[in-house]
């Protein structure tokens, strides 16, 4: 093997490692941002059920 093919192989390996690292960091930042966004949402009021408890069906 000559030096060029060794260097090319190492460069491909390094590029793959860097890509995985960047993707991992982006995923981590995205999940952190999504978690922060969800935590910052105000508490939503619970909507009342449209007919639960309002009427009773007594047909037999």
CHARMM-style PDB file with segment names, atoms N, HN, CA, C and O in Angstrom:
ATOM      1  N   UNK     1       0.843  -1.183   0.000  1.00  0.00      PROA
ATOM      2  CA  UNK     1       0.000   0.000   0.000  1.00  0.00      PROA
ATOM      3  C   UNK     1       0.884   1.241   0.000  1.00  0.00      PROA
ATOM      4  O   UNK     1       1.898   1.294   0.695  1.00  0.00      PROA
ATOM      5  N   UNK     2       0.495   2.217  -0.772  1.00  0.00      PROA
ATOM      6  HN  UNK     2      -0.329   2.173  -1.337  1.00  0.00      PROA
ATOM      7  CA  UNK     2       1.289   3.445  -0.768  1.00  0.00      PROA
ATOM      8  C   UNK     2       0.695   4.442   0.230  1.00  0.00      PROA
ATOM      9  O   UNK     2      -0.401   4.251   0.756  1.00  0.00      PROA
ATOM     10  N   UNK     3       1.441   5.489   0.463  1.00  0.00      PROA
ATOM     11  HN  UNK     3       2.331   5.645   0.035  1.00  0.00      PROA
ATOM     12  CA  UNK     3       1.050   6.468   1.485  1.00  0.00      PROA
ATOM     13  C   UNK     3      -0.262   7.174   1.137  1.00  0.00      PROA
ATOM     14  O   UNK     3      -1.026   7.533   2.032  1.00  0.00      PROA
ATOM     15  N   UNK     4      -0.529   7.375  -0.165  1.00  0.00      PROA
ATOM     16  HN  UNK     4       0.092   7.082  -0.892  1.00  0.00      PROA
ATOM     17  CA  UNK     4      -1.755   8.069  -0.570  1.00  0.00      PROA
ATOM     18  C   UNK     4      -3.002   7.271  -0.202  1.00  0.00      PROA
ATOM     19  O   UNK     4      -3.977   7.841   0.289  1.00  0.00      PROA
ATOM     20  N   UNK     5      -2.982   5.985  -0.431  1.00  0.00      PROA
ATOM     21  HN  UNK     5      -2.190   5.523  -0.830  1.00  0.00      PROA
ATOM     22  CA  UNK     5      -4.161   5.182  -0.096  1.00  0.00      PROA
ATOM     23  C   UNK     5      -4.336   5.068   1.419  1.00  0.00      PROA
ATOM     24  O   UNK     5      -5.468   5.021   1.902  1.00  0.00      PROA
ATOM     25  N   UNK     6      -3.251   5.023   2.166  1.00  0.00      PROA
ATOM     26  HN  UNK     6      -2.332   5.062   1.774  1.00  0.00      PROA
ATOM     27  CA  UNK     6      -3.350   4.997   3.631  1.00  0.00      PROA
ATOM     28  C   UNK     6      -3.960   6.298   4.134  1.00  0.00      PROA
ATOM     29  O   UNK     6      -4.853   6.286   4.982  1.00  0.00      PROA
ATOM     30  N   UNK     7      -3.472   7.424   3.605  1.00  0.00      PROA
ATOM     31  HN  UNK     7      -2.747   7.433   2.916  1.00  0.00      PROA
ATOM     32  CA  UNK     7      -3.988   8.730   4.014  1.00  0.00      PROA
ATOM     33  C   UNK     7      -5.457   8.879   3.621  1.00  0.00      PROA
ATOM     34  O   UNK     7      -6.245   9.423   4.393  1.00  0.00      PROA
ATOM     35  N   UNK     8      -5.835   8.407   2.438  1.00  0.00      PROA
ATOM     36  HN  UNK     8      -5.194   7.964   1.811  1.00  0.00      PROA
ATOM     37  CA  UNK     8      -7.216   8.501   1.976  1.00  0.00      PROA
ATOM     38  C   UNK     8      -8.129   7.678   2.888  1.00  0.00      PROA
ATOM     39  O   UNK     8      -9.232   8.108   3.226  1.00  0.00      PROA
ATOM     40  N   UNK     9      -7.665   6.508   3.277  1.00  0.00      PROA
ATOM     41  HN  UNK     9      -6.769   6.159   3.002  1.00  0.00      PROA
ATOM     42  CA  UNK     9      -8.448   5.660   4.171  1.00  0.00      PROA
ATOM     43  C   UNK     9      -8.638   6.330   5.533  1.00  0.00      PROA
ATOM     44  O   UNK     9      -9.734   6.313   6.094  1.00  0.00      PROA
ATOM     45  N   UNK    10      -7.575   6.911   6.052  1.00  0.00      PROA
ATOM     46  HN  UNK    10      -6.685   6.924   5.596  1.00  0.00      PROA
ATOM     47  CA  UNK    10      -7.668   7.595   7.338  1.00  0.00      PROA
ATOM     48  C   UNK    10      -8.569   8.826   7.247  1.00  0.00      PROA
ATOM     49  O   UNK    10      -9.308   9.132   8.183  1.00  0.00      PROA
ATOM     50  N   UNK    11      -8.505   9.525   6.122  1.00  0.00      PROA
ATOM     51  HN  UNK    11      -7.905   9.276   5.361  1.00  0.00      PROA
ATOM     52  CA  UNK    11      -9.352  10.698   5.931  1.00  0.00      PROA
ATOM     53  C   UNK    11     -10.826  10.311   5.892  1.00  0.00      PROA
ATOM     54  O   UNK    11     -11.664  10.990   6.485  1.00  0.00      PROA
ATOM     55  N   UNK    12     -11.147   9.212   5.188  1.00  0.00      PROA
ATOM     56  HN  UNK    12     -10.466   8.660   4.706  1.00  0.00      PROA
ATOM     57  CA  UNK    12     -12.536   8.739   5.152  1.00  0.00      PROA
ATOM     58  C   UNK    12     -13.017   8.364   6.547  1.00  0.00      PROA
ATOM     59  O   UNK    12     -14.151   8.665   6.920  1.00  0.00      PROA
ATOM     60  N   UNK    13     -12.165   7.715   7.307  1.00  0.00      PROA
ATOM     61  HN  UNK    13     -11.244   7.471   7.004  1.00  0.00      PROA
ATOM     62  CA  UNK    13     -12.520   7.338   8.677  1.00  0.00      PROA
ATOM     63  C   UNK    13     -12.752   8.573   9.540  1.00  0.00      PROA
ATOM     64  O   UNK    13     -13.707   8.621  10.315  1.00  0.00      PROA
ATOM     65  N   UNK    14     -11.886   9.566   9.408  1.00  0.00      PROA
ATOM     66  HN  UNK    14     -11.110   9.527   8.778  1.00  0.00      PROA
ATOM     67  CA  UNK    14     -12.020  10.802  10.169  1.00  0.00      PROA
ATOM     68  C   UNK    14     -13.302  11.545   9.782  1.00  0.00      PROA
ATOM     69  O   UNK    14     -14.013  12.060  10.645  1.00  0.00      PROA
ATOM     70  N   UNK    15     -13.590  11.595   8.482  1.00  0.00      PROA
ATOM     71  HN  UNK    15     -13.012  11.176   7.781  1.00  0.00      PROA
ATOM     72  CA  UNK    15     -14.809  12.268   8.024  1.00  0.00      PROA
ATOM     73  C   UNK    15     -16.047  11.578   8.585  1.00  0.00      PROA
ATOM     74  O   UNK    15     -16.993  12.245   9.006  1.00  0.00      PROA
ATOM     75  N   UNK    16     -16.047  10.269   8.594  1.00  0.00      PROA
ATOM     76  HN  UNK    16     -15.278   9.728   8.252  1.00  0.00      PROA
ATOM     77  CA  UNK    16     -17.175   9.519   9.133  1.00  0.00      PROA
ATOM     78  C   UNK    16     -17.349   9.799  10.618  1.00  0.00      PROA
ATOM     79  O   UNK    16     -18.471   9.988  11.089  1.00  0.00      PROA
ATOM     80  N   UNK    17     -16.258   9.825  11.350  1.00  0.00      PROA
ATOM     81  HN  UNK    17     -15.347   9.672  10.968  1.00  0.00      PROA
ATOM     82  CA  UNK    17     -16.306  10.102  12.785  1.00  0.00      PROA
ATOM     83  C   UNK    17     -16.832  11.503  13.054  1.00  0.00      PROA
ATOM     84  O   UNK    17     -17.655  11.703  13.948  1.00  0.00      PROA
ATOM     85  N   UNK    18     -16.355  12.476  12.278  1.00  0.00      PROA
ATOM     86  HN  UNK    18     -15.687  12.315  11.552  1.00  0.00      PROA
ATOM     87  CA  UNK    18     -16.807  13.858  12.462  1.00  0.00      PROA
ATOM     88  C   UNK    18     -18.287  13.986  12.121  1.00  0.00      PROA
ATOM     89  O   UNK    18     -19.025  14.671  12.829  1.00  0.00      PROA
ATOM     90  N   UNK    19     -18.730  13.341  11.054  1.00  0.00      PROA
ATOM     91  HN  UNK    19     -18.131  12.784  10.479  1.00  0.00      PROA
ATOM     92  CA  UNK    19     -20.144  13.398  10.684  1.00  0.00      PROA
ATOM     93  C   UNK    19     -21.017  12.821  11.796  1.00  0.00      PROA
ATOM     94  O   UNK    19     -22.043  13.405  12.146  1.00  0.00      PROA
ATOM     95  N   UNK    20     -20.618  11.686  12.348  1.00  0.00      PROA
ATOM     96  HN  UNK    20     -19.785  11.212  12.064  1.00  0.00      PROA
ATOM     97  CA  UNK    20     -21.387  11.081  13.434  1.00  0.00      PROA
ATOM     98  C   UNK    20     -21.409  11.978  14.661  1.00  0.00      PROA
ATOM     99  O   UNK    20     -22.432  12.094  15.336  1.00  0.00      PROA
ATOM    100  N   UNK    21     -20.285  12.608  14.945  1.00  0.00      PROA
ATOM    101  HN  UNK    21     -19.455  12.514  14.397  1.00  0.00      PROA
ATOM    102  CA  UNK    21     -20.217  13.503  16.100  1.00  0.00      PROA
ATOM    103  C   UNK    21     -21.126  14.708  15.901  1.00  0.00      PROA
ATOM    104  O   UNK    21     -21.837  15.107  16.824  1.00  0.00      PROA
ATOM    105  N   UNK    22     -21.110  15.292  14.703  1.00  0.00      PROA
ATOM    106  HN  UNK    22     -20.532  14.968  13.954  1.00  0.00      PROA
ATOM    107  CA  UNK    22     -21.957  16.445  14.413  1.00  0.00      PROA
ATOM    108  C   UNK    22     -23.432  16.057  14.488  1.00  0.00      PROA
ATOM    109  O   UNK    22     -24.238  16.791  15.058  1.00  0.00      PROA
ATOM    110  N   UNK    23     -23.786  14.909  13.915  1.00  0.00      PROA
ATOM    111  HN  UNK    23     -23.130  14.313  13.451  1.00  0.00      PROA
ATOM    112  CA  UNK    23     -25.174  14.459  13.969  1.00  0.00      PROA
ATOM    113  C   UNK    23     -25.621  14.198  15.403  1.00  0.00      PROA
ATOM    114  O   UNK    23     -26.744  14.534  15.777  1.00  0.00      PROA
ATOM    115  N   UNK    24     -24.751  13.605  16.198  1.00  0.00      PROA
ATOM    116  HN  UNK    24     -23.839  13.332  15.894  1.00  0.00      PROA
ATOM    117  CA  UNK    24     -25.066  13.326  17.594  1.00  0.00      PROA
ATOM    118  C   UNK    24     -25.294  14.622  18.362  1.00  0.00      PROA
ATOM    119  O   UNK    24     -26.236  14.724  19.147  1.00  0.00      PROA
ATOM    120  N   UNK    25     -24.431  15.616  18.135  1.00  0.00      PROA
ATOM    121  HN  UNK    25     -23.666  15.533  17.497  1.00  0.00      PROA
ATOM    122  CA  UNK    25     -24.596  16.906  18.808  1.00  0.00      PROA
ATOM    123  C   UNK    25     -25.868  17.603  18.359  1.00  0.00      PROA
ATOM    124  O   UNK    25     -26.570  18.194  19.179  1.00  0.00      PROA
ATOM    125  N   UNK    26     -26.177  17.544  17.064  1.00  0.00      PROA
ATOM    126  HN  UNK    26     -25.607  17.064  16.397  1.00  0.00      PROA
ATOM    127  CA  UNK    26     -27.398  18.173  16.549  1.00  0.00      PROA
ATOM    128  C   UNK    26     -28.631  17.511  17.152  1.00  0.00      PROA
ATOM    129  O   UNK    26     -29.585  18.194  17.524  1.00  0.00      PROA
ATOM    130  N   UNK    27     -28.616  16.197  17.251  1.00  0.00      PROA
ATOM    131  HN  UNK    27     -27.841  15.641  16.949  1.00  0.00      PROA
ATOM    132  CA  UNK    27     -29.739  15.480  17.843  1.00  0.00      PROA
ATOM    133  C   UNK    27     -29.905  15.855  19.306  1.00  0.00      PROA
ATOM    134  O   UNK    27     -31.024  16.056  19.777  1.00  0.00      PROA
ATOM    135  N   UNK    28     -28.806  15.948  20.017  1.00  0.00      PROA
ATOM    136  HN  UNK    28     -27.896  15.784  19.635  1.00  0.00      PROA
ATOM    137  CA  UNK    28     -28.848  16.319  21.425  1.00  0.00      PROA
ATOM    138  C   UNK    28     -29.390  17.736  21.595  1.00  0.00      PROA
ATOM    139  O   UNK    28     -30.208  17.989  22.480  1.00  0.00      PROA
ATOM    140  N   UNK    29     -28.937  18.655  20.751  1.00  0.00      PROA
ATOM    141  HN  UNK    29     -28.273  18.450  20.032  1.00  0.00      PROA
ATOM    142  CA  UNK    29     -29.406  20.039  20.839  1.00  0.00      PROA
ATOM    143  C   UNK    29     -30.889  20.131  20.493  1.00  0.00      PROA
ATOM    144  O   UNK    29     -31.628  20.892  21.117  1.00  0.00      PROA
ATOM    145  N   UNK    30     -31.323  19.358  19.502  1.00  0.00      PROA
ATOM    146  HN  UNK    30     -30.723  18.739  18.995  1.00  0.00      PROA
ATOM    147  CA  UNK    30     -32.731  19.382  19.102  1.00  0.00      PROA
ATOM    148  C   UNK    30     -33.623  18.855  20.216  1.00  0.00      PROA
ATOM    149  O   UNK    30     -34.673  19.429  20.504  1.00  0.00      PROA
ATOM    150  N   UNK    31     -33.199  17.753  20.843  1.00  0.00      PROA
ATOM    151  HN  UNK    31     -32.346  17.287  20.609  1.00  0.00      PROA
ATOM    152  CA  UNK    31     -34.018  17.191  21.917  1.00  0.00      PROA
ATOM    153  C   UNK    31     -34.029  18.122  23.123  1.00  0.00      PROA
ATOM    154  O   UNK    31     -35.050  18.242  23.800  1.00  0.00      PROA
ATOM    155  N   UNK    32     -32.918  18.777  23.399  1.00  0.00      PROA
ATOM    156  HN  UNK    32     -32.088  18.679  22.849  1.00  0.00      PROA
ATOM    157  CA  UNK    32     -32.870  19.730  24.502  1.00  0.00      PROA
ATOM    158  C   UNK    32     -33.766  20.921  24.209  1.00  0.00      PROA
ATOM    159  O   UNK    32     -34.490  21.388  25.089  1.00  0.00      PROA
ATOM    160  N   UNK    33     -33.721  21.417  22.970  1.00  0.00      PROA
ATOM    161  HN  UNK    33     -33.133  21.037  22.255  1.00  0.00      PROA
ATOM    162  CA  UNK    33     -34.562  22.557  22.589  1.00  0.00      PROA
ATOM    163  C   UNK    33     -36.040  22.184  22.672  1.00  0.00      PROA
ATOM    164  O   UNK    33     -36.855  22.976  23.146  1.00  0.00      PROA
ATOM    165  N   UNK    34     -36.386  20.988  22.216  1.00  0.00      PROA
ATOM    166  HN  UNK    34     -35.724  20.344  21.831  1.00  0.00      PROA
ATOM    167  CA  UNK    34     -37.784  20.549  22.271  1.00  0.00      PROA
ATOM    168  C   UNK    34     -38.248  20.410  23.718  1.00  0.00      PROA
ATOM    169  O   UNK    34     -39.371  20.789  24.051  1.00  0.00      PROA
ATOM    170  N   UNK    35     -37.397  19.876  24.568  1.00  0.00      PROA
ATOM    171  HN  UNK    35     -36.485  19.568  24.297  1.00  0.00      PROA
ATOM    172  CA  UNK    35     -37.746  19.736  25.984  1.00  0.00      PROA
ATOM    173  C   UNK    35     -37.940  21.102  26.628  1.00  0.00      PROA
ATOM    174  O   UNK    35     -38.892  21.312  27.380  1.00  0.00      PROA
ATOM    175  N   UNK    36     -37.031  22.030  26.330  1.00  0.00      PROA
ATOM    176  HN  UNK    36     -36.258  21.860  25.720  1.00  0.00      PROA
ATOM    177  CA  UNK    36     -37.161  23.385  26.878  1.00  0.00      PROA
ATOM    178  C   UNK    36     -38.427  24.062  26.394  1.00  0.00      PROA
ATOM    179  O   UNK    36     -39.102  24.746  27.163  1.00  0.00      PROA
ATOM    180  N   UNK    37     -38.757  23.876  25.116  1.00  0.00      PROA
ATOM    181  HN  UNK    37     -38.209  23.320  24.491  1.00  0.00      PROA
ATOM    182  CA  UNK    37     -39.955  24.482  24.558  1.00  0.00      PROA
ATOM    183  C   UNK    37     -41.202  23.929  25.248  1.00  0.00      PROA
ATOM    184  O   UNK    37     -42.113  24.682  25.593  1.00  0.00      PROA
ATOM    185  N   UNK    38     -41.237  22.603  25.448  1.00  0.00      PROA
ATOM    186  HN  UNK    38     -40.498  21.992  25.167  1.00  0.00      PROA
ATOM    187  CA  UNK    38     -42.392  22.005  26.108  1.00  0.00      PROA
ATOM    188  C   UNK    38     -42.516  22.467  27.560  1.00  0.00      PROA
ATOM    189  O   UNK    38     -43.623  22.668  28.059  1.00  0.00      PROA
ATOM    190  N   UNK    39     -41.390  22.633  28.227  1.00  0.00      PROA
ATOM    191  HN  UNK    39     -40.491  22.470  27.822  1.00  0.00      PROA
ATOM    192  CA  UNK    39     -41.423  23.100  29.612  1.00  0.00      PROA
ATOM    193  C   UNK    39     -41.879  24.548  29.696  1.00  0.00      PROA
ATOM    194  O   UNK    39     -42.488  24.946  30.689  1.00  0.00      PROA
ATOM    195  N   UNK    40     -41.596  25.341  28.669  1.00  0.00      PROA
ATOM    196  HN  UNK    40     -41.102  25.017  27.862  1.00  0.00      PROA
ATOM    197  CA  UNK    40     -41.949  26.756  28.709  1.00  0.00      PROA
ATOM    198  C   UNK    40     -43.407  27.017  28.341  1.00  0.00      PROA
ATOM    199  O   UNK    40     -43.892  28.134  28.522  1.00  0.00      PROA
ATOM    200  N   UNK    41     -44.109  26.018  27.832  1.00  0.00      PROA
ATOM    201  HN  UNK    41     -43.715  25.111  27.685  1.00  0.00      PROA
ATOM    202  CA  UNK    41     -45.513  26.208  27.497  1.00  0.00      PROA
ATOM    203  C   UNK    41     -46.322  26.413  28.775  1.00  0.00      PROA
ATOM    204  O   UNK    41     -46.081  25.748  29.782  1.00  0.00      PROA
ATOM    205  N   UNK    42     -47.276  27.330  28.729  1.00  0.00      PROA
ATOM    206  HN  UNK    42     -47.472  27.870  27.910  1.00  0.00      PROA
ATOM    207  CA  UNK    42     -48.109  27.504  29.924  1.00  0.00      PROA
ATOM    208  C   UNK    42     -49.000  26.277  30.113  1.00  0.00      PROA
ATOM    209  O   UNK    42     -49.310  25.557  29.164  1.00  0.00      PROA
ATOM    210  N   UNK    43     -49.397  26.066  31.351  1.00  0.00      PROA
ATOM    211  HN  UNK    43     -49.145  26.651  32.122  1.00  0.00      PROA
ATOM    212  CA  UNK    43     -50.291  24.932  31.632  1.00  0.00      PROA
ATOM    213  C   UNK    43     -51.611  25.144  30.908  1.00  0.00      PROA
ATOM    214  O   UNK    43     -52.227  26.205  31.008  1.00  0.00      PROA
ATOM    215  N   UNK    44     -52.027  24.137  30.189  1.00  0.00      PROA
ATOM    216  HN  UNK    44     -51.527  23.275  30.108  1.00  0.00      PROA
ATOM    217  CA  UNK    44     -53.270  24.222  29.443  1.00  0.00      PROA
ATOM    218  C   UNK    44     -54.431  23.815  30.342  1.00  0.00      PROA
ATOM    219  O   UNK    44     -54.343  22.810  31.048  1.00  0.00      PROA
ATOM    220  N   UNK    45     -55.524  24.589  30.324  1.00  0.00      PROA
ATOM    221  HN  UNK    45     -55.596  25.405  29.750  1.00  0.00      PROA
ATOM    222  CA  UNK    45     -56.667  24.184  31.141  1.00  0.00      PROA
ATOM    223  C   UNK    45     -57.289  22.906  30.580  1.00  0.00      PROA
ATOM    224  O   UNK    45     -57.287  22.671  29.372  1.00  0.00      PROA
ATOM    225  N   UNK    46     -57.806  22.111  31.465  1.00  0.00      PROA
ATOM    226  HN  UNK    46     -57.808  22.302  32.447  1.00  0.00      PROA
ATOM    227  CA  UNK    46     -58.442  20.860  31.052  1.00  0.00      PROA
ATOM    228  C   UNK    46     -59.842  21.191  30.557  1.00  0.00      PROA
ATOM    229  O   UNK    46     -60.640  21.783  31.283  1.00  0.00      PROA
ATOM    230  N   UNK    47     -60.137  20.810  29.325  1.00  0.00      PROA
ATOM    231  HN  UNK    47     -59.489  20.329  28.735  1.00  0.00      PROA
ATOM    232  CA  UNK    47     -61.449  21.091  28.751  1.00  0.00      PROA
ATOM    233  C   UNK    47     -62.472  20.139  29.350  1.00  0.00      PROA
ATOM    234  O   UNK    47     -62.207  18.950  29.528  1.00  0.00      PROA
ATOM    235  N   UNK    48     -63.640  20.677  29.655  1.00  0.00      PROA
ATOM    236  HN  UNK    48     -63.856  21.643  29.510  1.00  0.00      PROA
ATOM    237  CA  UNK    48     -64.719  19.851  30.196  1.00  0.00      PROA
ATOM    238  C   UNK    48     -65.268  18.971  29.082  1.00  0.00      PROA
ATOM    239  O   UNK    48     -65.318  19.375  27.921  1.00  0.00      PROA
ATOM    240  N   UNK    49     -65.671  17.781  29.448  1.00  0.00      PROA
ATOM    241  HN  UNK    49     -65.629  17.452  30.391  1.00  0.00      PROA
ATOM    242  CA  UNK    49     -66.265  16.866  28.477  1.00  0.00      PROA
ATOM    243  C   UNK    49     -67.597  17.455  28.023  1.00  0.00      PROA
ATOM    244  O   UNK    49     -68.351  17.961  28.855  1.00  0.00      PROA
ATOM    245  N   UNK    50     -67.911  17.403  26.716  1.00  0.00      PROA
ATOM    246  HN  UNK    50     -67.299  16.992  26.041  1.00  0.00      PROA
ATOM    247  CA  UNK    50     -69.107  18.085  26.216  1.00  0.00      PROA
ATOM    248  C   UNK    50     -70.425  17.573  26.803  1.00  0.00      PROA
ATOM    249  O   UNK    50     -71.357  18.361  26.961  1.00  0.00      PROA
ATOM    250  N   UNK    51     -70.536  16.286  27.131  1.00  0.00      PROA
ATOM    251  HN  UNK    51     -69.779  15.645  27.003  1.00  0.00      PROA
ATOM    252  CA  UNK    51     -71.806  15.813  27.674  1.00  0.00      PROA
ATOM    253  C   UNK    51     -71.657  14.924  28.907  1.00  0.00      PROA
ATOM    254  O   UNK    51     -72.659  14.443  29.437  1.00  0.00      PROA
ATOM    255  N   UNK    52     -70.480  14.706  29.356  1.00  0.00      PROA
ATOM    256  HN  UNK    52     -69.667  15.097  28.926  1.00  0.00      PROA
ATOM    257  CA  UNK    52     -70.275  13.850  30.522  1.00  0.00      PROA
ATOM    258  C   UNK    52     -70.822  14.539  31.775  1.00  0.00      PROA
ATOM    259  O   UNK    52     -70.418  15.653  32.109  1.00  0.00      PROA
ATOM    260  N   UNK    53     -71.725  13.876  32.448  1.00  0.00      PROA
ATOM    261  HN  UNK    53     -72.053  12.971  32.177  1.00  0.00      PROA
ATOM    262  CA  UNK    53     -72.291  14.421  33.666  1.00  0.00      PROA
ATOM    263  C   UNK    53     -73.421  15.403  33.431  1.00  0.00      PROA
ATOM    264  O   UNK    53     -74.042  15.852  34.394  1.00  0.00      PROA
ATOM    265  N   UNK    54     -73.711  15.755  32.188  1.00  0.00      PROA
ATOM    266  HN  UNK    54     -73.207  15.391  31.405  1.00  0.00      PROA
ATOM    267  CA  UNK    54     -74.764  16.722  31.918  1.00  0.00      PROA
ATOM    268  C   UNK    54     -76.131  16.058  31.764  1.00  0.00      PROA
ATOM    269  O   UNK    54     -77.155  16.690  32.026  1.00  0.00      PROA
ATOM    270  N   UNK    55     -76.161  14.799  31.345  1.00  0.00      PROA
ATOM    271  HN  UNK    55     -75.330  14.286  31.132  1.00  0.00      PROA
ATOM    272  CA  UNK    55     -77.442  14.143  31.160  1.00  0.00      PROA
ATOM    273  C   UNK    55     -77.308  12.675  31.553  1.00  0.00      PROA
ATOM    274  O   UNK    55     -76.218  12.104  31.545  1.00  0.00      PROA
ATOM    275  N   UNK    56     -78.436  12.094  31.891  1.00  0.00      PROA
ATOM    276  HN  UNK    56     -79.321  12.558  31.898  1.00  0.00      PROA
ATOM    277  CA  UNK    56     -78.470  10.691  32.274  1.00  0.00      PROA
ATOM    278  C   UNK    56     -79.447   9.982  31.369  1.00  0.00      PROA
ATOM    279  O   UNK    56     -80.589  10.420  31.231  1.00  0.00      PROA
ATOM    280  N   UNK    57     -79.024   8.893  30.748  1.00  0.00      PROA
ATOM    281  HN  UNK    57     -78.096   8.537  30.860  1.00  0.00      PROA
ATOM    282  CA  UNK    57     -79.900   8.099  29.880  1.00  0.00      PROA
ATOM    283  C   UNK    57     -80.504   6.974  30.723  1.00  0.00      PROA
ATOM    284  O   UNK    57     -79.792   6.078  31.175  1.00  0.00      PROA
ATOM    285  N   UNK    58     -81.826   7.030  30.930  1.00  0.00      PROA
ATOM    286  HN  UNK    58     -82.405   7.759  30.563  1.00  0.00      PROA
ATOM    287  CA  UNK    58     -82.471   6.043  31.789  1.00  0.00      PROA
ATOM    288  C   UNK    58     -83.355   5.105  30.986  1.00  0.00      PROA
ATOM    289  O   UNK    58     -84.218   4.441  31.559  1.00  0.00      PROA
ATOM    290  N   UNK    59     -83.164   5.033  29.675  1.00  0.00      PROA
ATOM    291  HN  UNK    59     -82.462   5.572  29.209  1.00  0.00      PROA
ATOM    292  CA  UNK    59     -83.960   4.117  28.851  1.00  0.00      PROA
ATOM    293  C   UNK    59     -83.574   2.684  29.185  1.00  0.00      PROA
ATOM    294  O   UNK    59     -82.398   2.366  29.360  1.00  0.00      PROA
ATOM    295  N   UNK    60     -84.588   1.821  29.270  1.00  0.00      PROA
ATOM    296  HN  UNK    60     -85.544   2.079  29.127  1.00  0.00      PROA
ATOM    297  CA  UNK    60     -84.297   0.432  29.571  1.00  0.00      PROA
ATOM    298  C   UNK    60     -84.688  -0.460  28.431  1.00  0.00      PROA
ATOM    299  OT1 UNK    60     -84.513  -1.676  28.511  1.00  0.00      PROA
TER     300      UNK     60
END
